[in-house]
Amino acid sequence: MEFVPVIGLEVHAQLLTATKLFCGCSTEFGSPPNHHTCPVCLGMPGVLPVLNRRVVELAARTGLALGCAVRPLSLFARKNYFYPDLPKGYQISQYELPLCEDGALAIDTAGGEKSIRIKRIHIEEDAGKNVHEGGDESSRVDYNRSGVPLIEIVSEPDLGSPEEASEYLKTLRDLIVALGVSNGNMEEGSFRCDANVSVRPVGESKLGTRTELKNINSFKFVREALDYEIKRQIALICAGDKVVQETRLYDPDKRRTDSMRSKEEAHDYRYFPEPDLLPLKIDKAFVDKIRGTLPELPRARLERFQREYGLVREDAKALTADVDRAVGDFFEAVAAKYSDAKKLANWFRGELFRALKDGEARMDDLKISAEAFSALLGLVDRGEISGQAAKEVFAALLKSGGDPAAVIEARGLRQISDVGATEKTVDEVIAKHPEEAARYKGGKKQLLAFFTGQVMRAMKGKGNPAIVNDIIKKKLGG
């Protein structure tokens, strides 16, 4: 029997605010335990929450970028459960009336573009963190994260494989970072997800019993956890057993999921409206103002690069993958002065990306200017410098900046395009290799590379390859 995986993701993203959701405590990461706390985020008796306006702006910004409707009226609710990292005994979230609903995110899959529906985006506060260290059985609690603002982005169960789930997460993370909504740092917990997964037989429309995989903090672990869980559920069904609805944790060392607790339903949390917060009312002017500040979104930019510069999708995707936009911005600055976008993309994906990867250059402190880059490529096109020499000049410009022509002159890299001088060198090389010349004339045309190499070596790499090849063919007959 063949099965189809059915996957939905719940993504939690920490918002880029200076202070927490309902108090003035800092959201700075890495401070000493319980350093950023106050009576409000510690849930002391008698305190009242005050909503952070910036949180609403960033949440609405995300919703609009995902094509969601921003509700004119949304409500905060208390989600009740007892755990040491939750100081109030409840979490302030949104339930029946979330801020944003009904959006979509397009992703690339093996079968082409696929639209993943977004069910809702709601605002909620983060919990604290239980700390287990020191080798004993005791636990400590750090409440620095308690009250940190989050948005939860809930997809419909439209994902059909671990690979699609990973691609969805990457695409969503790139979007929210490009929007300036979150830093998307998975190691710091700023971007994490829970996955709901089930399987159903091919041809069956009824969904199977789902399990929830909690707090997966890397794209790799998402793929691994889902792959294991899908195989586990299929094995259970094929053995005549039933999948139990439960919450499971992924163990990356063992590369398996383990049961954590039975899966809660909404009624288990006893949701009810938060009595200390008024209903959140959003007017059209507020939404329109936020919509007007949205930047060109990553996917729109990708498609524009394909359309405007005639790039293949692979090149366009590489040039627009930088969520800080610096790579794409620099490409456009050079492309405004140099018309061969395909050749320019090759230089970016080759020499520039290699230098960035090796730490020889940084986009936030790039020494080479758009003018110098375009001028260098123009010199190559006109045959004034070889491609290999151009790479040497490019490396020098990345290190110190300046004018490519000056670097070429200082290093003696200008290409020799003088036909007479080149012809003299070709004659000398042919005279030194009479046997190879006879074999070439006898039909061994692959020896052209041998003669070209010998001539270029004699000219210390400064010969114009096109001119060298033409003269060799003329001298040796074709």
VEXZAVO-43837 format. One record per residue: residue number from 1; x, y, z of N, C-alpha, C in turn. Coordinates in steps of 0.1 Angstrom, whole numbers. Example, Ala and Ser with C-alpha at 12.3 -4.5 7.8 and 13.67 -1.06 7.14 Angstrom:
VEXZAVO-43837
R   i   npx   npy   npz  capx  capy  capz   cpx   cpy   cpz
R   1   132   -57    78   123   -45    78   132   -33    78
R   2   128   -22    71   137   -11    71   129     0    79
//
This chain:
VEXZAVO-43837
R   i   npx   npy   npz  capx  capy  capz   cpx   cpy   cpz
R   1     8   -12     0     0     0     0     9    13     0
R   2     5    22    -9    13    35    -9     5    45    -1
R   3    14    54     5     8    64    14    13    78    10
R   4     4    88    13     7   102    10     9   109    24
R   5    21   116    26    22   124    38    14   137    37
R   6     9   141    49     1   153    50     8   161    61
R   7    13   173    58    21   181    67    16   195    68
R   8    15   200    80    12   214    83    22   219    93
R   9    26   231    92    36   237   101    31   249   109
R  10    35   250   121    32   261   130    46   267   133
R  11    48   279   127    61   286   129    60   297   139
R  12    69   297   148    70   308   158    82   317   154
R  13    80   330   152    90   339   149    90   350   160
R  14   102   353   166   103   364   175   104   377   167
R  15    97   387   171    96   400   165   108   409   169
R  16   112   417   159   123   426   162   119   439   169
R  17   116   437   182   113   449   190   123   450   201
R  18   124   462   206   134   465   217   129   460   230
R  19   116   460   232   109   456   245    99   445   243
R  20    95   439   254    86   428   254    72   432   249
R  21    63   421   249    50   423   243    41   432   252
R  22    42   430   266    33   437   275    40   445   285
R  23    53   447   284    61   455   294    73   461   288
R  24    80   469   296    92   476   290   105   469   291
R  25   105   456   295   117   448   296   124   446   283
R  26   137   445   283   145   444   270   143   429   265
R  27   144   428   252   143   415   245   157   411   241
R  28   168   417   246   181   414   242   185   399   245
R  29   191   393   236   195   379   238   209   377   244
R  30   210   367   252   223   364   258   227   371   271
R  31   217   377   278   219   384   291   219   373   302
R  32   224   377   313   224   367   325   210   363   328
R  33   208   351   333   194   346   336   186   356   345
R  34   174   358   341   164   366   348   169   381   350
R  35   176   385   340   182   399   340   171   409   335
R  36   163   404   325   153   412   318   139   408   323
R  37   136   411   335   123   407   341   117   418   349
R  38   104   418   351    98   428   359    85   422   365
R  39    77   428   373    65   422   379    55   418   368
R  40    55   426   356    45   422   346    48   409   339
R  41    61   408   334    64   395   327    67   383   337
R  42    67   386   350    68   376   360    54   372   365
R  43    44   379   361    30   375   365    27   378   379
R  44    33   389   385    30   392   399    15   396   401
R  45     9   394   412    -5   398   414    -7   413   413
R  46   -17   417   406   -21   431   405   -16   438   393
R  47    -6   432   386    -1   439   375   -10   439   362
R  48    -8   448   353   -16   449   341    -7   449   329
R  49   -11   442   318    -3   442   306    -6   455   298
R  50     3   460   291     1   471   281     7   467   268
R  51    -2   467   258     2   461   245    13   470   238
R  52    23   464   232    34   470   225    29   473   210
R  53    27   485   207    21   489   193    30   484   182
R  54    43   484   184    52   479   174    50   465   170
R  55    46   457   180    43   443   177    32   441   167
R  56    22   449   169    10   449   160    14   453   146
R  57    22   463   145    27   467   132    35   456   125
R  58    44   450   132    52   439   126    44   427   122
R  59    34   424   130    26   412   127    17   415   115
R  60    11   427   114     3   431   103    12   431    90
R  61    24   436    92    33   437    80    36   423    74
R  62    38   413    83    39   399    79    27   394    72
R  63    15   397    78     3   392    72     1   398    58
R  64     3   410    56     1   417    43    11   411    33
R  65    23   409    37    33   403    28    29   389    23
R  66    22   382    32    17   368    28     3   368    22
R  67    -2   380    19   -15   381    13   -27   378    22
R  68   -25   380    35   -35   377    44   -44   389    45
R  69   -56   387    50   -65   398    54   -62   401    69
R  70   -61   414    72   -58   419    85   -72   422    91
R  71   -76   415   102   -89   417   107   -90   430   114
R  72  -102   437   112  -104   450   119  -106   448   134
R  73  -110   436   138  -111   433   152  -105   420   156
R  74   -96   419   165   -90   407   170   -90   407   185
R  75   -89   395   191   -90   394   205   -78   387   211
R  76   -73   391   223   -64   383   230   -71   373   239
R  77   -64   362   242   -71   351   250   -60   346   259
R  78   -65   339   270   -56   332   279   -56   317   275
R  79   -44   313   273   -42   298   271   -36   292   283
R  80   -44   284   290   -41   280   303   -34   266   303
R  81   -22   266   309   -15   253   312    -5   256   323
R  82    -1   246   330     8   247   341    22   241   338
R  83    32   249   338    46   244   335    55   255   342
R  84    66   251   347    75   260   354    79   272   347
R  85    80   271   333    85   283   325    74   293   322
R  86    62   290   327    51   299   325    47   306   338
R  87    52   317   341    50   323   355    36   326   359
R  88    27   330   349    14   333   352     4   321   353
R  89     9   310   348     0   298   347    -8   299   335
R  90    -6   309   326   -13   310   314    -5   318   304
R  91    -7   316   291     0   324   281   -10   333   274
R  92    -6   346   272   -15   355   265   -13   353   250
R  93   -23   349   243   -22   346   229   -35   351   222
R  94   -37   346   210   -50   349   203   -55   336   198
R  95   -69   334   199   -74   321   195   -85   323   185
R  96   -97   327   189  -109   327   179  -107   338   169
R  97  -102   349   173  -101   360   163   -87   365   162
R  98   -79   358   154   -65   362   152   -63   375   144
R  99   -51   380   144   -49   393   137   -50   391   122
R 100   -44   381   116   -44   379   102   -49   365    98
R 101   -55   364    86   -61   351    82   -60   350    66
R 102   -60   338    62   -62   334    48   -52   341    38
R 103   -39   336    39   -29   340    30   -23   328    23
R 104   -11   330    17    -4   320     9    10   323     8
R 105    19   313     6    33   314     4    37   305    -8
R 106    42   310   -18    47   302   -30    61   297   -27
R 107    63   284   -30    76   278   -28    80   270   -40
R 108    93   268   -42    97   260   -53    98   245   -49
R 109    93   236   -57    94   222   -54    99   215   -67
R 110   101   202   -65   106   194   -77    97   194   -88
R 111    84   196   -85    74   196   -96    70   210  -100
R 112    78   220   -96    75   234  -100    70   242   -88
R 113    65   254   -91    60   263   -80    47   257   -73
R 114    46   258   -60    35   254   -53    31   264   -43
R 115    18   267   -42    13   276   -32     8   269   -19
R 116    14   273    -8    10   268     5     1   278    12
R 117   -11   273    16   -21   283    22   -17   286    36
R 118   -18   298    40   -16   303    54   -30   304    60
R 119   -32   296    71   -45   297    78   -46   309    86
R 120   -36   312    94   -37   324   103   -24   328   108
R 121   -23   340   113   -11   346   120   -16   353   132
R 122   -11   349   144   -16   355   156    -4   359   165
R 123    -7   368   174     4   373   183     3   366   196
R 124    14   363   202    14   357   215    28   360   222
R 125    28   358   235    40   360   243    47   346   244
R 126    61   347   245    69   335   247    69   332   261
R 127    73   319   264    74   314   278    89   316   282
R 128    92   313   294   106   313   298   113   300   294
R 129   124   297   300   132   286   296   137   278   308
R 130   134   265   308   139   256   318   153   253   315
R 131   162   254   325   176   251   323   180   239   332
R 132   186   229   325   191   217   332   206   216   330
R 133   213   219   341   228   219   340   234   216   353
R 134   247   214   354   254   212   366   255   197   370
R 135   249   188   363   250   174   366   241   168   376
R 136   233   177   383   224   172   393   210   171   387
R 137   200   167   395   187   165   389   178   177   390
R 138   183   188   396   175   200   397   174   208   384
R 139   164   216   383   161   224   372   160   239   376
R 140   165   248   368   164   262   370   155   268   359
R 141   150   280   362   141   287   352   147   301   349
R 142   148   304   336   153   317   332   141   324   325
R 143   136   335   331   124   342   326   128   353   316
R 144   140   354   312   143   365   302   134   364   290
R 145   131   353   285   122   352   273   108   353   276
R 146   104   352   289    90   353   292    84   367   288
R 147    74   367   280    68   379   275    74   385   262
R 148    84   378   257    90   382   244    80   381   233
R 149    78   390   224    67   390   214    70   380   203
R 150    60   372   200    61   362   189    49   364   180
R 151    51   359   167    39   357   159    40   342   156
R 152    28   336   155    27   322   151    20   321   138
R 153    27   316   128    22   315   114    18   300   112
R 154     6   298   110     0   285   109    -4   282    94
R 155     2   271    89    -1   267    75   -13   257    75
R 156   -19   256    64   -28   245    61   -20   233    58
R 157   -26   221    59   -18   208    57   -16   206    42
R 158    -9   215    36    -7   215    21     7   209    17
R 159    16   206    27    29   202    24    29   187    22
R 160    36   182    12    35   168     9    47   160    11
R 161    58   166    16    70   158    18    79   166    28
R 162    89   159    34    99   166    42   106   177    35
R 163   109   175    22   116   184    14   108   197    12
R 164    95   195     9    86   207     8    85   215    21
R 165    85   208    32    84   214    45    97   223    47
R 166   108   217    44   121   224    46   121   237    37
R 167   117   235    24   117   246    15   107   257    19
R 168    96   253    25    86   263    30    93   271    41
R 169    99   264    50   106   271    62   116   281    57
R 170   125   277    47   135   285    42   129   298    35
R 171   119   295    27   112   306    20   106   316    30
R 172    99   311    40    93   319    50   103   327    58
R 173   114   320    62   124   327    70   130   339    61
R 174   133   336    49   139   347    40   129   359    39
R 175   116   356    39   106   366    37   106   375    50
R 176   105   369    62   103   377    74   116   385    77
R 177   128   379    73   140   386    75   141   398    66
R 178   137   396    53   137   407    43   127   418    47
R 179   117   414    54   107   424    59   112   432    71
R 180   122   427    77   127   434    89   118   431   101
R 181   111   419   100   101   415   111   108   407   122
R 182   118   399   118   125   390   127   139   388   121
R 183   148   384   130   162   381   125   163   367   121
R 184   152   358   124   152   345   119   163   336   124
R 185   169   339   135   180   331   141   175   319   148
R 186   177   307   141   172   295   147   180   290   159
R 187   193   293   160   201   289   171   196   297   184
R 188   192   309   182   188   317   194   173   315   197
R 189   166   307   189   152   304   192   143   315   186
R 190   148   324   177   140   334   171   131   329   160
R 191   134   317   155   126   311   144   126   296   147
R 192   114   291   150   113   276   153   100   271   149
R 193    98   258   148    85   254   143    81   241   150
R 194    68   239   149    62   226   153    56   220   140
R 195    56   207   139    51   201   126    39   192   130
R 196    28   193   123    17   183   124    18   174   112
R 197    19   161   114    21   152   103    12   139   104
R 198     6   135    93    -1   123    92     1   117    79
R 199    -4   104    77    -3    98    64   -17    92    60
R 200   -19    91    47   -32    85    43   -29    77    30
R 201   -36    66    28   -34    58    16   -37    66     4
R 202   -29    63    -7   -32    70   -20   -46    67   -24
R 203   -53    78   -28   -67    77   -33   -77    79   -22
R 204   -72    79    -9   -81    82     2   -81    96     6
R 205   -93   102     7   -94   117    10   -94   119    25
R 206   -98   110    33   -99   112    47   -85   112    53
R 207   -82   123    61   -69   124    67   -67   114    79
R 208   -54   110    80   -51   101    91   -49   108   104
R 209   -47   100   114   -44   106   128   -30   112   128
R 210   -30   125   133   -18   132   132   -10   132   145
R 211     3   134   144    11   136   156    18   150   154
R 212    22   156   165    28   169   165    43   167   170
R 213    52   173   162    66   173   165    70   187   170
R 214    76   188   181    78   200   188    92   206   186
R 215    92   220   185   104   228   187   116   223   179
R 216   114   221   166   125   217   157   132   229   153
R 217   146   229   155   153   242   153   163   242   142
R 218   162   234   132   170   235   120   163   229   108
R 219   167   234    96   160   229    84   164   214    82
R 220   176   210    86   180   196    85   172   188    94
R 221   170   192   106   162   184   116   148   183   112
R 222   142   193   105   129   192   101   127   181    91
R 223   136   180    81   136   169    71   138   156    78
R 224   147   155    87   150   142    94   138   138   102
R 225   133   147   110   122   144   119   110   139   112
R 226   106   147   101    94   143    93    96   130    86
R 227   108   128    81   111   115    74   109   103    83
R 228   115   104    95   114    93   105    99    91   109
R 229    92   102   111    78   101   116    69    95   106
R 230    71    99    93    63    94    82    65    79    81
R 231    78    75    81    81    60    80    75    53    93
R 232    76    59   104    71    52   117    56    50   116
R 233    48    60   111    34    59   110    30    49    99
R 234    37    49    88    34    39    78    36    25    83
R 235    47    23    90    50     9    96    39     5   106
R 236    35    14   114    24    11   123    11     6   116
R 237     7    14   106    -5    11    99    -4    -3    91
R 238     8    -5    85    10   -17    78    10   -29    87
R 239    14   -27    99    14   -38   109     1   -40   116
R 240    -9   -33   112   -23   -34   117   -25   -26   130
R 241   -15   -18   134   -17    -9   146   -23     4   142
R 242   -25    12   152   -31    25   150   -21    36   154
R 243   -21    47   147   -13    59   151   -20    66   162
R 244   -13    69   173   -19    76   184   -16    91   183
R 245   -27    99   185   -25   113   185   -18   118   197
R 246    -6   123   195     3   127   206    13   137   201
R 247    20   143   211    31   152   208    44   144   210
R 248    53   145   200    66   138   201    77   148   199
R 249    89   144   205   101   152   204   111   145   195
R 250   118   153   187   129   147   178   142   147   185
R 251   149   135   185   162   133   191   172   133   180
R 252   179   144   177   189   145   166   200   135   167
R 253   204   131   179   215   122   181   211   108   176
R 254   199   104   180   194    91   176   186    91   163
R 255   183   103   158   176   106   146   162    98   146
R 256   155   101   157   142    94   158   133   104   167
R 257   120   101   166   111   109   175   106   100   186
R 258   104   106   198    99    99   209    87   105   215
R 259    78    98   221    66   103   227    69   112   239
R 260    62   124   239    64   134   249    52   134   258
R 261    40   135   252    27   135   259    16   134   250
R 262     4   131   255    -8   130   246   -11   144   240
R 263   -15   144   228   -18   157   221   -30   164   227
R 264   -27   177   231   -38   185   236   -47   190   225
R 265   -60   192   228   -69   199   219   -71   213   225
R 266   -78   221   217   -81   235   222   -88   235   235
R 267   -97   226   237  -105   227   250   -96   223   262
R 268   -85   216   260   -76   213   271   -69   226   277
R 269   -68   236   268   -62   249   273   -72   258   279
R 270   -85   255   278   -95   263   285   -94   278   281
R 271   -93   281   268   -92   294   263  -104   303   267
R 272  -101   315   271  -111   325   273  -106   339   271
R 273  -114   349   267  -109   362   264  -100   368   276
R 274   -89   374   272   -80   380   282   -88   393   288
R 275   -91   392   301   -99   403   307   -91   416   309
R 276   -78   415   309   -70   427   311   -66   435   299
R 277   -70   430   287   -67   437   274   -80   439   266
R 278   -81   451   261   -93   455   253   -92   448   239
R 279  -103   446   232  -102   441   219   -93   450   210
R 280   -86   444   201   -76   451   193   -83   455   180
R 281   -85   468   178   -92   473   166   -82   480   157
R 282   -83   476   144   -74   480   134   -82   487   123
R 283   -78   500   120   -86   507   110   -79   506    96
R 284   -86   509    86   -80   508    72   -68   517    70
R 285   -68   528    76   -56   537    74   -44   531    80
R 286   -45   524    91   -33   518    97   -28   507    88
R 287   -37   499    82   -33   488    73   -27   494    60
R 288   -33   504    55   -28   510    42   -14   516    44
R 289   -12   522    56     1   528    59    12   517    59
R 290     9   506    65    19   495    66    21   489    52
R 291    10   488    45    11   482    31    21   491    22
R 292    20   504    24    28   513    17    43   512    20
R 293    47   506    31    61   505    35    67   492    31
R 294    59   483    25    64   469    22    75   471    11
R 295    86   464    13    97   464     2    93   455    -9
R 296   101   454   -20    99   444   -30   102   431   -23
R 297    93   422   -24    94   409   -17   103   400   -24
R 298   110   390   -17   120   382   -23   115   375   -36
R 299   103   369   -36    99   362   -48    96   371   -59
R 300    91   383   -57    88   393   -67   101   397   -73
R 301   111   399   -65   125   403   -70   131   392   -78
R 302   130   380   -74   135   368   -82   129   368   -96
R 303   116   370   -96   109   369  -109   112   382  -118
R 304   114   393  -111   118   405  -119   132   403  -125
R 305   142   397  -117   155   395  -122   155   386  -135
R 306   146   376  -134   145   367  -146   139   375  -158
R 307   129   383  -155   122   390  -166   131   402  -171
R 308   136   410  -162   143   422  -166   157   420  -172
R 309   164   410  -166   178   408  -170   179   395  -179
R 310   168   388  -181   169   377  -190   177   365  -184
R 311   177   364  -170   185   354  -163   177   341  -162
R 312   184   330  -162   178   317  -159   174   318  -144
R 313   165   309  -140   160   310  -126   171   307  -116
R 314   180   298  -119   191   294  -110   199   306  -107
R 315   203   314  -117   211   326  -115   203   336  -108
R 316   191   339  -111   183   349  -105   181   345   -90
R 317   179   332   -87   177   328   -73   189   330   -65
R 318   201   327   -71   213   329   -63   216   344   -60
R 319   212   353   -70   215   367   -68   205   374   -59
R 320   193   368   -57   183   374   -48   181   366   -35
R 321   190   356   -32   189   348   -20   193   355    -8
R 322   201   366    -9   206   374     2   195   382     8
R 323   191   378    20   180   385    26   183   399    30
R 324   195   403    31   199   417    33   199   425    21
R 325   197   419     9   195   425    -4   208   431    -9
R 326   219   431    -2   231   437    -7   236   432   -20
R 327   236   418   -21   241   412   -33   233   417   -45
R 328   219   416   -44   211   420   -55   212   434   -59
R 329   213   443   -48   215   457   -51   228   460   -58
R 330   239   453   -54   251   456   -61   251   450   -76
R 331   244   439   -78   243   434   -91   236   444  -100
R 332   225   450   -95   217   460  -103   226   472  -105
R 333   234   476   -96   242   488   -98   252   486  -109
R 334   258   474  -109   268   471  -120   261   469  -133
R 335   249   462  -133   241   460  -145   236   472  -152
R 336   235   483  -144   231   496  -150   242   502  -158
R 337   255   496  -157   266   502  -164   272   491  -174
R 338   267   478  -172   273   468  -181   261   459  -185
R 339   260   458  -198   247   452  -204   246   437  -205
R 340   257   430  -204   257   416  -205   254   409  -191
R 341   241   408  -188   237   404  -175   241   390  -172
R 342   241   381  -182   244   367  -180   259   366  -176
R 343   268   373  -184   282   373  -180   284   379  -166
R 344   277   389  -163   278   395  -150   274   385  -139
R 345   263   378  -141   258   368  -132   269   358  -129
R 346   276   354  -140   286   343  -139   298   348  -130
R 347   301   361  -131   312   367  -123   307   367  -108
R 348   295   371  -106   290   372   -93   290   358   -86
R 349   285   348   -93   284   334   -88   297   328   -87
R 350   307   332   -95   320   326   -95   329   334   -86
R 351   335   345   -90   346   352   -83   341   359   -71
R 352   329   366   -72   325   374   -60   320   364   -49
R 353   312   354   -52   307   345   -42   318   337   -36
R 354   328   333   -44   340   326   -38   347   335   -28
R 355   349   348   -31   356   357   -22   348   359    -9
R 356   335   360   -11   326   362     1   327   349    10
R 357   326   338     4   327   325    12   340   324    19
R 358   351   327    12   365   326    18   368   337    28
R 359   359   347    29   362   358    38   372   368    33
R 360   373   368    20   382   378    13   375   391    11
R 361   362   391    12   354   403    10   341   402    18
R 362   335   414    21   322   414    28   313   424    21
R 363   300   420    20   291   429    12   289   442    20
R 364   291   442    33   288   455    40   301   464    40
R 365   312   459    34   324   467    33   331   464    20
R 366   324   464     9   329   460    -4   338   471   -10
R 367   350   468   -13   360   478   -18   358   481   -33
R 368   354   471   -41   353   474   -55   339   481   -58
R 369   340   491   -66   328   499   -69   321   493   -81
R 370   309   497   -83   301   492   -95   308   497  -108
R 371   314   509  -108   320   515  -119   333   507  -123
R 372   341   503  -112   353   495  -115   350   481  -120
R 373   339   475  -114   335   462  -118   331   462  -133
R 374   323   471  -137   318   472  -151   330   475  -160
R 375   339   484  -156   350   488  -164   359   476  -167
R 376   361   468  -156   370   456  -158   364   446  -168
R 377   351   444  -167   345   435  -177   345   440  -191
R 378   344   453  -192   346   460  -205   359   457  -211
R 379   370   458  -203   383   455  -207   385   441  -212
R 380   379   432  -206   379   418  -210   372   416  -224
R 381   360   423  -225   353   422  -237   360   427  -249
R 382   368   438  -247   376   444  -258   389   437  -260
R 383   392   427  -253   404   419  -255   417   426  -250
R 384   415   436  -241   427   443  -235   433   436  -224
R 385   426   426  -218   430   418  -207   424   404  -208
R 386   432   394  -205   426   380  -205   417   378  -194
R 387   409   367  -195   400   364  -184   407   360  -172
R 388   418   353  -173   426   349  -161   432   361  -154
R 389   437   370  -162   443   382  -157   432   391  -150
R 390   420   390  -156   409   398  -150   406   393  -136
R 391   407   380  -134   404   375  -120   415   380  -110
R 392   427   381  -115   437   387  -106   435   402  -103
R 393   430   409  -113   427   423  -111   415   424  -102
R 394   405   416  -104   393   416   -95   396   414   -81
R 395   405   404   -78   409   401   -64   416   413   -58
R 396   424   420   -66   431   432   -61   421   443   -58
R 397   411   445   -66   401   455   -64   393   452   -52
R 398   390   439   -50   382   435   -38   390   439   -25
R 399   403   437   -26   411   440   -14   413   455   -11
R 400   416   462   -22   420   476   -20   412   486   -28
R 401   403   482   -37   395   492   -45   404   497   -56
R 402   400   508   -61   408   515   -71   403   514   -85
R 403   412   517   -95   408   517  -109   414   505  -116
R 404   407   497  -123   412   484  -129   423   487  -139
R 405   422   498  -146   433   501  -156   446   504  -149
R 406   446   510  -137   458   513  -130   464   500  -125
R 407   456   491  -120   461   478  -115   467   470  -127
R 408   461   470  -138   466   463  -150   480   468  -154
R 409   481   481  -154   494   487  -158   505   485  -147
R 410   501   486  -135   511   483  -124   516   469  -124
R 411   507   460  -128   511   446  -128   515   440  -141
R 412   515   449  -152   519   444  -165   510   434  -171
R 413   497   435  -169   487   425  -173   480   427  -186
R 414   483   439  -192   476   442  -205   479   432  -215
R 415   468   427  -222   469   417  -232   475   422  -245
R 416   484   414  -251   490   417  -264   481   413  -275
R 417   476   423  -282   467   420  -294   473   424  -307
R 418   486   427  -307   494   431  -319   496   419  -327
R 419   490   419  -339   491   407  -348   505   404  -352
R 420   513   414  -355   527   411  -359   535   404  -348
R 421   534   409  -336   541   403  -325   536   389  -322
R 422   523   387  -323   518   374  -320   522   364  -331
R 423   522   369  -344   526   360  -355   541   356  -354
R 424   549   365  -349   563   361  -347   565   350  -337
R 425   557   351  -326   558   341  -315   553   328  -320
R 426   542   328  -328   536   315  -334   546   309  -342
R 427   553   316  -351   563   311  -360   574   304  -352
R 428   578   310  -341   589   305  -333   585   291  -326
R 429   572   291  -321   567   279  -315   566   267  -325
R 430   561   270  -337   559   260  -347   573   254  -351
R 431   583   263  -352   596   259  -356   602   250  -345
R 432   599   252  -332   604   243  -321   597   230  -320
R 433   585   229  -327   578   216  -326   573   211  -340
R 434   583   207  -348   580   203  -362   572   190  -362
R 435   574   181  -353   566   168  -353   552   171  -350
R 436   549   179  -340   535   182  -337   528   190  -348
R 437   536   199  -355   531   206  -366   527   197  -377
R 438   535   187  -380   532   177  -391   520   169  -387
R 439   518   165  -375   507   157  -370   494   166  -371
R 440   495   179  -368   483   188  -369   479   188  -384
R 441   489   190  -393   486   191  -407   480   178  -412
R 442   484   167  -405   479   154  -410   465   151  -404
R 443   459   160  -397   445   158  -393   443   158  -377
R 444   454   159  -370   453   158  -355   450   172  -350
R 445   438   177  -353   434   191  -350   433   194  -335
R 446   432   183  -326   432   186  -312   445   192  -307
R 447   456   191  -315   468   197  -311   468   212  -311
R 448   456   218  -315   455   233  -315   457   238  -300
R 449   451   230  -291   453   234  -277   467   234  -272
R 450   475   224  -277   489   223  -274   496   236  -279
R 451   494   239  -292   501   251  -297   497   264  -290
R 452   484   265  -288   479   277  -281   485   279  -267
R 453   486   268  -260   493   268  -247   507   272  -248
R 454   515   267  -258   529   270  -259   531   285  -263
R 455   522   290  -271   523   304  -275   520   313  -263
R 456   509   310  -256   505   318  -244   516   318  -234
R 457   523   306  -232   534   305  -223   545   314  -227
R 458   548   314  -240   559   322  -245   556   337  -244
R 459   543   341  -245   539   355  -243   536   358  -229
R 460   539   349  -220   537   351  -205   523   354  -202
R 461   514   347  -209   500   348  -206   493   361  -212
R 462   500   369  -219   495   382  -223   489   381  -237
R 463   490   370  -244   485   369  -257   470   369  -257
R 464   464   374  -268   450   374  -270   446   360  -276
R 465   439   352  -268   437   338  -272   430   337  -286
R 466   421   346  -289   413   345  -302   423   348  -313
R 467   432   358  -311   442   361  -322   452   350  -323
R 468   456   345  -312   466   334  -312   460   322  -320
R 469   448   318  -317   442   306  -324   440   309  -339
R 470   436   321  -343   434   324  -357   448   323  -364
R 471   458   328  -358   471   327  -365   477   313  -366
R 472   475   305  -356   479   291  -356   472   284  -367
R 473   459   285  -368   451   279  -379   456   283  -393
R 474   459   296  -394   463   301  -407   477   295  -411
R 475   486   294  -401   499   289  -403   499   274  -406
R 476   491   267  -399   491   252  -400   480   247  -409
R 477   472   255  -414   461   251  -424   449   246  -417
R 478   441   255  -412   428   251  -407   428   248  -393
//
